[in-house]
């Protein structure tokens, strides 16, 4: 199944089943009014949703045609957005460019976790600079969960995964650098992120989901130029169920929690990068200085997770706009031109 949220006057939209080509949607408000409600009652509504989806995929005619902007982020207001750094390579790159000791490999399987904004910008909506001169993207695999009890095992965590989507974890690198230097943390450097059009249940992935990892390519384009297409199941230091279990070590995770893996990152240089900060570090190590610019007004950004060339959850498209346009109530160090450092959040 592909779950989406049709745009309505309601803040969370209306729950709909979405066709694989993202051209049609079937509203299923009689089963659950919103994605949030469906996640709250997943054990109760899953069978009904799957039955409706089976009929819809066989005959999509009862659905409605989808146009640009008809889908919000599947979760405009998630219960919680938890990010982490499951890919250790960016920190290895940082150590290399700073001439410091690389992180202890043993620590990679227990990455840091961060709480972010639970509001998500939808696909196709403008992405504002918020006054930052170092607006960065972080293309991440993200898992949408039902309730996970505190202290859950990896097996219990696996059974709580409803589906997978893509999140662009927006980062203001200049704000992050200044605030970390002042001991203020990451809060103001992390405005609302954006989310792909649908949440895709794991059975839709076929062999791309082996119960531990998703094997897909995370493509990112800036102004139609490919920044990178790293493989999500490569160079990740912990299994997805293990990652969820770690997040629940000292707290329960409520239904509607979104857990991100951190920026997808491969050691293979041909894979490119899924965030600008990492690309700039790679360029500095190879060329002596960064080449790729941070996002600025007028730039066009596209992020798409693909298996065998086919989009998994639908592409995220954004045009970068100045100021704070596009954001409403609904929805460590860094790389810069002069001083080369990168945030721990680049994971």
C-alpha positions in Angstrom: 0.0 0.0 0.0 0.9 3.6 -0.5 -0.7 5.9 2.0 -1.1 9.6 1.3 -2.9 12.7 2.5 -5.1 14.5 0.1 -5.1 18.3 0.5 -8.2 19.5 2.2 -9.1 22.4 4.5 -8.2 20.2 7.4 -4.7 20.5 8.8 -3.8 16.8 8.3 -5.6 16.4 5.0 -7.6 13.2 4.2 -6.2 9.6 4.2 -6.1 8.2 0.7 -4.6 5.1 -1.0 -2.3 6.1 -3.8 -1.6 4.2 -7.0 1.9 3.1 -7.7 2.3 5.8 -10.5 1.0 8.5 -8.1 -1.6 9.5 -10.7 -4.8 8.5 -8.8 -5.9 8.3 -5.2 -8.8 6.7 -3.4 -10.1 8.6 -0.3 -10.8 6.1 2.5 -12.2 8.4 5.2 -14.7 5.7 6.1 -11.8 3.5 7.4 -9.8 6.3 9.0 -10.0 10.1 8.4 -6.3 10.8 8.4 -2.9 9.0 8.3 -2.4 10.0 11.9 -5.6 8.3 12.9 -4.8 5.2 10.9 -1.5 4.9 12.7 -3.1 5.2 16.1 -5.5 2.4 15.2 -3.2 0.4 12.8 -4.1 -3.1 14.2 -7.8 -2.2 13.8 -7.7 -0.7 10.3 -4.8 -2.4 8.4 -6.9 -5.3 7.1 -9.6 -2.9 5.8 -7.1 -0.7 4.2 -5.4 -3.6 2.5 -8.7 -4.9 1.2 -9.6 -1.5 -0.2 -6.1 -1.1 -1.7 -6.4 -4.5 -3.5 -9.6 -3.5 -5.2 -8.2 0.0 -6.0 -5.0 -1.4 -7.6 -7.1 -3.8 -9.7 -9.5 -1.0 -10.8 -8.3 2.5 -10.1 -11.3 4.1 -11.8 -13.1 4.8 -8.5 -10.2 7.0 -7.4 -9.6 10.7 -8.2 -7.0 12.0 -10.5 -4.0 13.6 -8.8 -2.5 16.9 -9.9 0.4 18.9 -8.7 -0.1 19.9 -5.1 -3.0 17.6 -4.4 -1.0 15.6 -1.9 0.4 17.0 1.4 3.2 15.3 3.2 1.7 12.0 4.4 2.2 13.3 7.9 2.0 17.1 8.0 2.1 16.8 11.7 4.0 13.7 12.9 3.8 12.5 16.5 7.6 12.8 16.6 10.5 13.2 14.2 13.7 11.5 15.3 16.8 11.7 13.3 20.1 9.9 13.9 23.5 9.2 12.3 23.4 5.6 11.1 25.9 6.2 8.3 29.4 6.8 9.8 31.2 7.8 6.7 30.6 11.6 7.0 32.3 11.7 10.4 35.2 9.8 8.9 35.4 12.4 6.1 35.3 15.2 8.7 38.2 13.7 10.6 40.2 13.3 7.4 39.7 16.9 6.4 40.4 18.2 9.9 43.5 16.0 10.4 42.0 14.4 13.5 41.6 10.8 14.6 38.7 9.1 13.0 35.8 8.0 15.2 36.1 4.7 17.0 34.5 2.1 14.6 32.9 0.3 17.6 30.8 3.4 18.3 29.2 3.5 14.8 26.6 0.9 15.7 25.3 3.2 18.4 24.7 6.5 16.6 23.6 9.7 18.1 19.9 10.6 18.0 18.2 14.0 17.6 14.7 15.3 18.1 13.5 17.5 15.2 10.4 19.4 14.2 7.4 17.1 13.8 6.0 19.4 11.0 6.7 18.3 7.4 6.5 20.4 4.2 4.8 18.6 1.4 6.2 17.5 -2.0 6.2 20.4 -4.5 5.9 23.1 -1.8 8.5 25.9 -1.8 11.5 25.5 0.5 12.4 28.8 2.1 16.0 29.9 2.9 14.9 31.4 6.3 17.7 33.9 5.9 20.4 31.3 5.8 23.3 31.5 3.4 24.1 27.9 3.9 20.8 26.0 3.3 21.5 22.3 3.0 19.5 19.2 2.2 19.9 15.8 3.9 18.2 13.0 1.9 17.2 10.3 4.3 15.4 7.0 4.5 12.6 7.3 7.1 10.4 4.7 8.8 6.9 5.4 10.0 6.0 3.5 13.2 3.1 2.3 15.2 3.6 2.2 19.0 7.0 0.9 20.2 7.3 0.1 23.9 10.2 1.3 25.9 12.9 -1.3 25.9 11.6 -3.0 22.8 13.7 -5.7 21.2 14.8 -5.5 17.5 12.2 -8.1 16.6 9.5 -6.1 18.4 10.7 -2.9 16.7 10.5 -4.6 13.3 6.9 -5.5 13.7 6.1 -1.8 14.5 7.2 -0.5 11.1 4.2 0.5 9.1 6.2 1.7 6.1 9.0 3.7 4.6 9.2 7.1 3.0 11.9 9.8 2.2 12.6 12.8 4.4 14.7 15.8 3.4 16.1 16.9 6.8 16.6 20.6 6.1 19.6 22.1 7.8 20.8 25.7 8.2 24.6 25.1 8.3 25.5 28.7 9.3 23.0 28.7 12.1 24.1 25.3 13.2 27.8 26.3 13.4 27.1 29.5 15.3 24.7 27.9 17.8 27.0 24.9 18.5 29.9 27.2 19.1 27.7 29.1 21.6 26.7 25.8 23.2 23.0 26.2 22.1 22.5 22.9 20.4 20.8 22.1 17.1 17.2 23.4 17.6 17.2 26.6 15.5 19.3 25.0 12.7 16.5 22.4 12.1 13.4 24.0 10.6 10.5 21.8 9.3 11.8 19.1 7.0 10.0 17.8 3.9 8.5 14.4 3.1 7.9 12.4 0.0 4.2 12.1 -1.2 3.6 8.6 0.2 4.3 6.1 3.0 5.0 2.7 1.4 4.4 -0.5 3.3 7.4 -2.8 3.3 5.7 -5.6 1.3 5.7 -3.2 -1.7 9.5 -3.3 -1.7 9.9 -6.9 -2.6 13.5 -8.1 -2.4 14.6 -4.5 -1.7 13.6 -5.1 2.0 15.3 -8.1 3.6 13.9 -7.6 7.1 17.1 -5.7 8.2 17.8 -3.1 5.5 16.2 -1.3 2.5 18.4 -1.6 -0.6 17.6 1.3 -2.9 19.3 4.3 -4.4 18.7 7.8 -3.0 18.9 10.2 -6.0 19.4 13.9 -5.4 19.5 16.5 -8.2 20.1 20.3 -7.8 19.1 22.3 -10.9 19.0 19.0 -12.8 22.6 18.1 -11.9 23.0 14.8 -10.0 24.5 15.4 -6.6 24.6 11.6 -5.8 22.7 8.3 -5.7 24.1 6.3 -2.7 22.7 2.9 -1.9 20.7 2.9 1.3 21.7 -0.6 2.4 25.4 0.0 2.0 27.8 1.4 4.7 25.0 1.7 7.3 26.3 0.7 10.7 23.1 -0.8 12.3 20.0 -2.7 11.1 16.8 -0.7 10.9 15.0 -2.8 13.6 18.2 -2.4 15.7 18.0 1.4 15.1 14.4 1.6 16.2 15.2 -0.5 19.3 18.0 1.9 20.2 15.7 4.9 19.9 13.2 3.2 22.3 15.9 2.3 24.9 14.7 4.9 27.4 11.4 6.0 26.1 8.4 4.6 24.2 7.8 5.8 20.7 4.2 6.8 20.0 2.3 5.8 16.9 3.1 8.3 14.2 6.7 8.6 15.0 9.0 9.0 12.0 12.6 7.7 12.5 15.2 8.8 10.0 18.5 7.0 9.3 20.5 10.2 8.8 21.9 11.3 5.4 22.5 8.3 3.2 26.3 8.0 2.7 28.5 5.5 0.9 32.3 5.3 0.9 32.3 4.8 -2.9 33.1 8.2 -4.4 31.1 7.3 -7.5 28.0 7.2 -5.4 28.2 10.9 -4.8 26.5 12.6 -1.8 23.0 13.0 -0.4 23.9 16.4 1.3 25.8 19.4 0.2 28.1 19.5 3.3 29.4 16.0 2.5 29.9 16.9 -1.1 32.0 20.0 -0.1 34.2 17.9 2.2 34.8 15.3 -0.6 35.7 18.2 -3.0 38.1 19.7 -0.5 39.9 16.4 0.1 40.2 15.8 -3.7 40.5 19.4 -5.1 41.7 21.5 -2.2 38.5 23.4 -1.8 34.6 23.1 -2.1 32.9 23.5 -5.4 29.3 22.7 -4.8 27.3 25.7 -3.5 24.6 25.6 -0.8 21.0 26.0 -1.9 19.9 29.5 -2.7 16.7 31.2 -3.9 15.7 30.0 -7.4 17.4 26.6 -7.1 15.4 23.5 -7.9 15.8 20.4 -5.7 14.6 16.9 -6.5 15.0 13.8 -4.2 13.8 10.4 -5.2 14.4 6.9 -3.7 14.4 4.3 -6.5 14.5 0.6 -6.8 15.3 -0.7 -10.3 14.8 2.8 -11.7 11.3 3.0 -10.2 10.3 5.6 -7.6 9.5 4.0 -4.2 7.5 6.8 -2.5 7.4 9.5 -5.1 9.8 12.3 -5.7 10.2 15.4 -3.6 10.4 18.5 -5.8 11.1 21.9 -4.3 12.0 25.4 -5.5 14.1 27.4 -3.1 12.5 30.7 -2.2 13.8 33.6 -0.2 12.8 34.4 3.4 10.2 32.4 5.3 7.7 32.0 2.4 6.2 28.5 2.3 6.3 27.7 6.0 3.1 27.9 8.1 1.8 26.4 11.3 0.9 23.3 9.3 3.2 22.0 8.0 28.8 20.7 15.8 30.6 22.5 13.1 29.7 22.9 9.4 31.2 23.3 5.9 31.5 26.9 4.8 33.4 28.8 2.2 36.1 30.0 4.6 36.3 27.5 7.4 35.9 23.9 6.6 34.0 22.0 9.2 30.9 19.8 8.9 28.0 19.3 11.3 27.5 16.1 13.1 24.0 16.5 11.7 25.3 15.8 8.2 24.6 12.2 9.2 
